[in-house]
Amino acid sequence: MRRRIIQWVIIFIGISLIVSLSRDVLRLIRASGQVELAEEKLAEAEQKNRELLGEKDYFNSEEFIEKEARNKLNMAKPGETIVVLPQNLAELVGRKEKEVSQEIPNWQKWWGLFF
């Protein structure tokens, strides 16, 4: 009888250990998935950081400053002349084809309106 009780206690302890260890294993598997996800996010953030640093270097460069001064502030180097062209230059020169509106008869306009 005493031997049977000891066997049941050992079985109960064994089952509880198995359940506890399996929970820990599942928790570790989930944690490894979260670590991989965090590493991917970190890699994306580092890539974005490199891109932003490249843009910062470009915006601080002399080339960008000169380009902005010429285009937006209409500044020029000594000896240069600034020429401002109208936005509709192609239309004024005649290169842009004007849309030819075809006159649609009234009965076709009404037909299109109702049908």
C-alpha positions, 0 to 999 in steps of 0.5 A: 500500500505504501509502495503504491502511494509513493508510485502515485506521488512520483507519477504526479510529480513527473506529470507536473514537471512535464507540464511546467517544462512544456510551458517554459518551452512554449514561452521560449519559442514565443520569445524567440519569435518576438526577438526576431521581429524586434531584430527586423524592426531594428534593421529597418530603423537602421536603414531609415537612419542611414537614409536620413543621415544621407539626406542631412549631409546633402541638405548641408552641402554647398551644392544644395545651398547654391541650388536653393539660392538660385531656384527659390531666392532668385540669386545669382553669382556675380556676372550672371543675369537672372532670367524669369520665364513665365509658367505658360511659356509653351502656350505662348510660344505655340508648342502646346496644342490647344484643345480643339473643342468639337461642337456637339449638336444639342440633340446629342447633348440631350440624348447623352443626358437622358440615356 
